């Protein structure tokens, strides 16, 4: 990944140990900051730590009592939608047919 022309190594991915708390804070941040604001990410991380949140190395380490099953279902549906092919490819279509007059 490049940031300002310099290559930056990505660190290990960490997951919140209490996803319900993390998602609640994330929802609050949406009303306070713009969607792509760096300040938003910093505020979420700081607020999560202030309220006693910890980060873990893998999703397997998350306590099942704190899992946010509703959010997990949303993520699964979004991934499934991204995998779907939106246009039929090859079946009965001729290459360039849409561009012919």
KEVEX-103577 format. One record per residue: x, y, z of N, C-alpha, C, O in turn; residue in three letters. Coordinates in steps of 0.2 Angstrom, whole numbers, plus 5000, padded with zeros to 4 digits. Each point is the difference from the previous one (the first is absolute). Layout:
BEGIN
+------+------+------+-------+-------+-------+------+------+------+------+------+------+------+
| n_xx | n_yy | n_zz | ca_xx | ca_yy | ca_zz | c_xx | c_yy | c_zz | o_xx | o_yy | o_zz | type |
+------+------+------+-------+-------+-------+------+------+------+------+------+------+------+
|    X |    Y |    Z |     X |     Y |     Z |    X |    Y |    Z |    X |    Y |    Z |  ALA |
...
+------+------+------+-------+-------+-------+------+------+------+------+------+------+------+
! end
This chain:
BEGIN
+------+------+------+-------+-------+-------+------+------+------+------+------+------+------+
| n_xx | n_yy | n_zz | ca_xx | ca_yy | ca_zz | c_xx | c_yy | c_zz | o_xx | o_yy | o_zz | type |
+------+------+------+-------+-------+-------+------+------+------+------+------+------+------+
| 5004 | 4994 | 5000 |  4996 |  5006 |  5000 | 5005 | 5006 | 5000 | 5005 | 5000 | 5003 |  UNK |
| 4992 | 5005 | 4993 |  5004 |  5006 |  5000 | 4996 | 5006 | 5003 | 4994 | 5001 | 4999 |  UNK |
| 5010 | 5003 | 5006 |  4997 |  5006 |  5003 | 5005 | 5005 | 4998 | 5006 | 5000 | 5002 |  UNK |
| 4992 | 5005 | 4995 |  5004 |  5006 |  4998 | 5006 | 4998 | 4997 | 5006 | 5003 | 5001 |  UNK |
| 4994 | 4992 | 4994 |  5006 |  4998 |  4996 | 5004 | 4995 | 5004 | 5005 | 4998 | 4997 |  UNK |
| 4994 | 5001 | 5009 |  5004 |  4995 |  5004 | 4997 | 4994 | 5001 | 4994 | 5000 | 5002 |  UNK |
| 5009 | 4994 | 4998 |  4997 |  4994 |  5001 | 5000 | 4999 | 5007 | 5004 | 5001 | 5004 |  UNK |
| 4990 | 4996 | 4998 |  4998 |  4999 |  5007 | 4998 | 4993 | 5001 | 4996 | 4997 | 4996 |  UNK |
| 5007 | 4999 | 5009 |  4998 |  4993 |  5001 | 4994 | 5000 | 5004 | 4999 | 5004 | 5005 |  UNK |
| 4997 | 4992 | 4994 |  4994 |  4999 |  5004 | 5001 | 4996 | 5006 | 5003 | 4994 | 4999 |  UNK |
| 4995 | 5008 | 5006 |  5000 |  4996 |  5007 | 4995 | 4994 | 5000 | 4996 | 4999 | 4996 |  UNK |
| 5005 | 4997 | 5009 |  4995 |  4995 |  5001 | 4993 | 5003 | 5001 | 4999 | 5005 | 5004 |  UNK |
| 4996 | 4991 | 4994 |  4993 |  5002 |  5001 | 4998 | 4998 | 5007 | 5001 | 4995 | 5002 |  UNK |
| 4996 | 5010 | 5001 |  4997 |  4999 |  5007 | 4993 | 5001 | 5000 | 4997 | 5004 | 4996 |  UNK |
| 4999 | 4992 | 5008 |  4993 |  5001 |  5000 | 4998 | 5002 | 5007 | 5003 | 4998 | 5005 |  UNK |
| 4991 | 5005 | 4996 |  4998 |  5002 |  5007 | 4998 | 4994 | 5004 | 4996 | 4996 | 4997 |  UNK |
| 5006 | 5004 | 5009 |  4997 |  4994 |  5004 | 4993 | 5001 | 5002 | 4997 | 4995 | 5002 |  UNK |
| 5000 | 5011 | 4998 |  4993 |  5001 |  5001 | 4997 | 5004 | 4994 | 4999 | 5006 | 5000 |  UNK |
| 4999 | 4990 | 4995 |  4997 |  5003 |  4994 | 4994 | 5004 | 5001 | 4999 | 5005 | 4997 |  UNK |
| 4997 | 4993 | 5008 |  4994 |  5004 |  5001 | 5002 | 5007 | 5002 | 4997 | 5005 | 4998 |  UNK |
| 5007 | 4996 | 5007 |  5002 |  5006 |  5002 | 5004 | 5004 | 4995 | 4998 | 5006 | 4999 |  UNK |
| 5006 | 4991 | 4997 |  5003 |  5003 |  4994 | 4995 | 5003 | 4995 | 5001 | 5005 | 4997 |  UNK |
| 4994 | 4991 | 5001 |  4995 |  5002 |  4995 | 4996 | 5006 | 5003 | 4998 | 5004 | 4996 |  UNK |
| 5001 | 4996 | 5010 |  4996 |  5005 |  5003 | 5004 | 5007 | 5000 | 4997 | 5005 | 4998 |  UNK |
| 5009 | 4994 | 5003 |  5005 |  5006 |  4999 | 5000 | 5002 | 4993 | 5001 | 5006 | 4999 |  UNK |
| 5000 | 4989 | 4997 |  5000 |  5002 |  4993 | 4994 | 5004 | 4997 | 5001 | 5004 | 4996 |  UNK |
| 4993 | 4994 | 5007 |  4994 |  5003 |  4998 | 5000 | 5007 | 5002 | 4998 | 5005 | 4997 |  UNK |
| 5005 | 4996 | 5009 |  5000 |  5007 |  5003 | 5005 | 5004 | 4996 | 4998 | 5006 | 4999 |  UNK |
| 5007 | 4991 | 4998 |  5005 |  5004 |  4996 | 4997 | 5002 | 4994 | 5002 | 5005 | 4997 |  UNK |
| 4994 | 4991 | 5000 |  4996 |  5002 |  4993 | 4997 | 5007 | 5001 | 5000 | 5003 | 4995 |  UNK |
| 4997 | 4998 | 5011 |  4996 |  5006 |  5000 | 5005 | 5006 | 5002 | 4998 | 5006 | 4999 |  UNK |
| 5008 | 4993 | 5003 |  5005 |  5005 |  5002 | 5004 | 5002 | 4994 | 5002 | 5006 | 5000 |  UNK |
| 5001 | 4989 | 4997 |  5005 |  5001 |  4995 | 4998 | 4998 | 4993 | 4995 | 4997 | 4999 |  UNK |
| 5008 | 5006 | 4996 |  4999 |  4997 |  4993 | 5002 | 4993 | 4999 | 5004 | 4998 | 5004 |  UNK |
| 4994 | 4999 | 4991 |  5001 |  4993 |  4999 | 5007 | 4998 | 4999 | 5002 | 4995 | 5003 |  UNK |
| 5002 | 5009 | 4993 |  5007 |  4998 |  4999 | 5005 | 5004 | 5004 | 5006 | 5001 | 4998 |  UNK |
| 4992 | 5002 | 5008 |  5004 |  5004 |  5004 | 5005 | 4996 | 5004 | 4998 | 4995 | 5003 |  UNK |
| 5009 | 5007 | 4997 |  5004 |  4996 |  5004 | 4999 | 5001 | 5007 | 5001 | 4996 | 5005 |  UNK |
| 4996 | 5010 | 4997 |  4999 |  5002 |  5007 | 4994 | 4995 | 5002 | 5000 | 4999 | 5006 |  UNK |
| 4996 | 4999 | 4990 |  4995 |  4995 |  5002 | 5003 | 4994 | 5003 | 4998 | 4997 | 5005 |  UNK |
| 5006 | 5000 | 4991 |  5003 |  4994 |  5002 | 5004 | 5000 | 5006 | 5000 | 4996 | 5005 |  UNK |
| 5004 | 5010 | 4996 |  5003 |  5001 |  5006 | 4996 | 5001 | 5006 | 5001 | 4997 | 5006 |  UNK |
| 4993 | 5007 | 4993 |  4995 |  5000 |  5006 | 4997 | 4994 | 5002 | 4999 | 4999 | 5006 |  UNK |
| 4999 | 4997 | 4989 |  4998 |  4993 |  5001 | 5004 | 4996 | 5005 | 4999 | 4997 | 5005 |  UNK |
| 5008 | 5003 | 4992 |  5005 |  4996 |  5004 | 5001 | 5002 | 5007 | 5000 | 4996 | 5005 |  UNK |
| 5000 | 5011 | 4996 |  5001 |  5003 |  5006 | 4995 | 4999 | 5005 | 5000 | 4998 | 5006 |  UNK |
| 4993 | 5003 | 4991 |  4994 |  4999 |  5005 | 5000 | 4993 | 5002 | 4998 | 4998 | 5005 |  UNK |
| 5003 | 4997 | 4990 |  4999 |  4993 |  5001 | 5005 | 4998 | 5006 | 4998 | 4996 | 5005 |  UNK |
| 5008 | 5007 | 4995 |  5005 |  4998 |  5005 | 4998 | 5003 | 5007 | 5001 | 4997 | 5005 |  UNK |
| 4996 | 5009 | 4995 |  4998 |  5004 |  5006 | 4995 | 4996 | 5003 | 5000 | 5000 | 5006 |  UNK |
| 4995 | 4997 | 4990 |  4995 |  4996 |  5003 | 5002 | 4993 | 5002 | 4995 | 4996 | 5002 |  UNK |
| 5011 | 5002 | 4998 |  5003 |  4994 |  5002 | 5000 | 4995 | 4994 | 5001 | 4994 | 5002 |  UNK |
| 4999 | 5008 | 4992 |  5000 |  4995 |  4995 | 5007 | 4998 | 4998 | 5005 | 5004 | 5001 |  UNK |
| 4996 | 4990 | 4997 |  5007 |  4997 |  4999 | 4999 | 4997 | 4993 | 4995 | 4999 | 4997 |  UNK |
| 5011 | 5000 | 4999 |  5001 |  4998 |  4994 | 5003 | 4993 | 5000 | 5004 | 4998 | 5005 |  UNK |
| 4994 | 4997 | 4991 |  5002 |  4993 |  5000 | 5003 | 4999 | 4993 | 4998 | 5003 | 4995 |  UNK |
| 5006 | 4992 | 5005 |  5003 |  4998 |  4993 | 4996 | 4996 | 4995 | 5001 | 5001 | 4994 |  UNK |
| 4994 | 4995 | 5009 |  4996 |  4997 |  4995 | 4992 | 5000 | 5002 | 4999 | 5001 | 5006 |  UNK |
| 4997 | 4998 | 4990 |  4993 |  5000 |  5002 | 4998 | 4994 | 5004 | 4995 | 5000 | 5004 |  UNK |
| 5009 | 4995 | 4996 |  4999 |  4994 |  5005 | 5001 | 5002 | 5007 | 4997 | 4996 | 5004 |  UNK |
| 5007 | 5009 | 4997 |  5001 |  5002 |  5007 | 4994 | 5004 | 5003 | 5001 | 5002 | 5006 |  UNK |
| 4995 | 5000 | 4990 |  4994 |  5004 |  5002 | 4995 | 4996 | 5005 | 4998 | 4995 | 4998 |  UNK |
| 5001 | 5008 | 5008 |  4995 |  4996 |  5004 | 4993 | 5000 | 4997 | 4998 | 5005 | 4998 |  UNK |
| 4999 | 4989 | 5002 |  4994 |  4999 |  4996 | 4994 | 5004 | 5004 | 4995 | 5002 | 4996 |  UNK |
| 5006 | 5000 | 5010 |  4995 |  5004 |  5003 | 5000 | 5007 | 4997 | 4994 | 5004 | 5001 |  UNK |
| 5011 | 4999 | 4996 |  5001 |  5007 |  4998 | 4999 | 5000 | 4992 | 5000 | 5005 | 4997 |  UNK |
| 4999 | 4989 | 5000 |  5000 |  5000 |  4993 | 4993 | 5004 | 4997 | 4995 | 5000 | 5004 |  UNK |
| 5006 | 5004 | 4991 |  4994 |  5003 |  4997 | 4998 | 4996 | 4994 | 5002 | 5001 | 4994 |  UNK |
| 4993 | 4995 | 5007 |  4998 |  4995 |  4995 | 4996 | 5004 | 4994 | 5000 | 4998 | 4995 |  UNK |
| 4997 | 5007 | 5007 |  4996 |  5004 |  4995 | 5005 | 5003 | 4995 | 4999 | 5000 | 4994 |  UNK |
| 5006 | 5003 | 5008 |  5005 |  5003 |  4996 | 5004 | 4995 | 4996 | 5002 | 5001 | 4994 |  UNK |
| 4999 | 4993 | 5009 |  5003 |  4994 |  4996 | 4996 | 4998 | 4994 | 5003 | 4999 | 4995 |  UNK |
| 4991 | 5001 | 5006 |  4995 |  4998 |  4995 | 5000 | 5005 | 4994 | 5000 | 4998 | 4994 |  UNK |
| 5000 | 5008 | 5008 |  5001 |  5006 |  4995 | 5006 | 4999 | 4996 | 5000 | 5001 | 4994 |  UNK |
| 5006 | 4998 | 5009 |  5006 |  4999 |  4997 | 5000 | 4994 | 4995 | 5002 | 5000 | 4994 |  UNK |
| 4995 | 4994 | 5008 |  4999 |  4994 |  4996 | 4996 | 5002 | 4994 | 5002 | 4998 | 4994 |  UNK |
| 4993 | 5006 | 5007 |  4995 |  5001 |  4994 | 5004 | 5005 | 4995 | 4999 | 4999 | 4994 |  UNK |
| 5005 | 5006 | 5009 |  5003 |  5004 |  4995 | 5006 | 4996 | 4996 | 5001 | 5002 | 4994 |  UNK |
| 5002 | 4994 | 5009 |  5005 |  4996 |  4997 | 4997 | 4995 | 4995 | 5003 | 5000 | 4994 |  UNK |
| 4991 | 4998 | 5007 |  4997 |  4996 |  4995 | 4997 | 5004 | 4994 | 5001 | 4997 | 4994 |  UNK |
| 4997 | 5009 | 5007 |  4998 |  5004 |  4995 | 5006 | 5002 | 4996 | 4999 | 5001 | 4993 |  UNK |
| 5007 | 5000 | 5010 |  5006 |  5002 |  4996 | 5002 | 4994 | 4995 | 5003 | 5001 | 4995 |  UNK |
| 4996 | 4993 | 5008 |  5002 |  4994 |  4996 | 4995 | 4999 | 4994 | 5003 | 4997 | 4995 |  UNK |
| 4991 | 5005 | 5005 |  4995 |  4999 |  4995 | 5002 | 5003 | 4993 | 5003 | 5006 | 5001 |  UNK |
| 4996 | 4991 | 4994 |  5002 |  5003 |  4993 | 4993 | 5004 | 4998 | 4995 | 4998 | 5001 |  UNK |
| 5006 | 5008 | 4998 |  4995 |  5005 |  4998 | 4997 | 4999 | 4993 | 4994 | 5001 | 4999 |  UNK |
| 5010 | 4997 | 4997 |  4998 |  5000 |  4993 | 5002 | 4992 | 4997 | 5005 | 4998 | 5002 |  UNK |
| 4991 | 4999 | 4994 |  5002 |  4994 |  4998 | 5005 | 5000 | 4995 | 5001 | 5005 | 4996 |  UNK |
| 5004 | 4991 | 5005 |  5006 |  5000 |  4996 | 5000 | 4994 | 4996 | 5000 | 4994 | 5002 |  UNK |
| 5001 | 5006 | 4991 |  5001 |  4995 |  4996 | 4994 | 4996 | 4997 | 4999 | 4998 | 4995 |  UNK |
| 4995 | 5002 | 5009 |  4995 |  4996 |  4999 | 4995 | 5004 | 4995 | 4996 | 5004 | 5002 |  UNK |
| 5004 | 4994 | 4992 |  4995 |  5003 |  4995 | 5002 | 5007 | 4998 | 4997 | 5003 | 4996 |  UNK |
| 5009 | 5000 | 5006 |  5002 |  5006 |  4999 | 5005 | 5000 | 4995 | 5005 | 4996 | 5000 |  UNK |
| 4995 | 5009 | 4995 |  5006 |  5000 |  4995 | 5004 | 5006 | 5002 | 4998 | 5006 | 5002 |  UNK |
| 5009 | 4993 | 4998 |  5004 |  5006 |  5002 | 4999 | 5006 | 4996 | 5000 | 4999 | 4994 |  UNK |
| 4999 | 5006 | 5009 |  4999 |  5007 |  4996 | 4993 | 5001 | 4997 | 4999 | 5005 | 4997 |  UNK |
| 4996 | 4990 | 5005 |  4994 |  5001 |  4997 | 4996 | 5006 | 5003 | 4996 | 5003 | 4996 |  UNK |
| 5006 | 5000 | 5010 |  4997 |  5006 |  5003 | 5002 | 5006 | 4996 | 4996 | 5005 | 5000 |  UNK |
| 5010 | 4995 | 4997 |  5002 |  5005 |  4996 | 4998 | 5001 | 4993 | 5001 | 5005 | 4997 |  UNK |
| 4996 | 4990 | 5001 |  4998 |  5000 |  4993 | 4993 | 5004 | 4999 | 4996 | 5000 | 5004 |  UNK |
| 5004 | 5003 | 4990 |  4994 |  5005 |  4999 | 4994 | 4996 | 4997 | 4995 | 5003 | 4999 |  UNK |
+------+------+------+-------+-------+-------+------+------+------+------+------+------+------+
! end
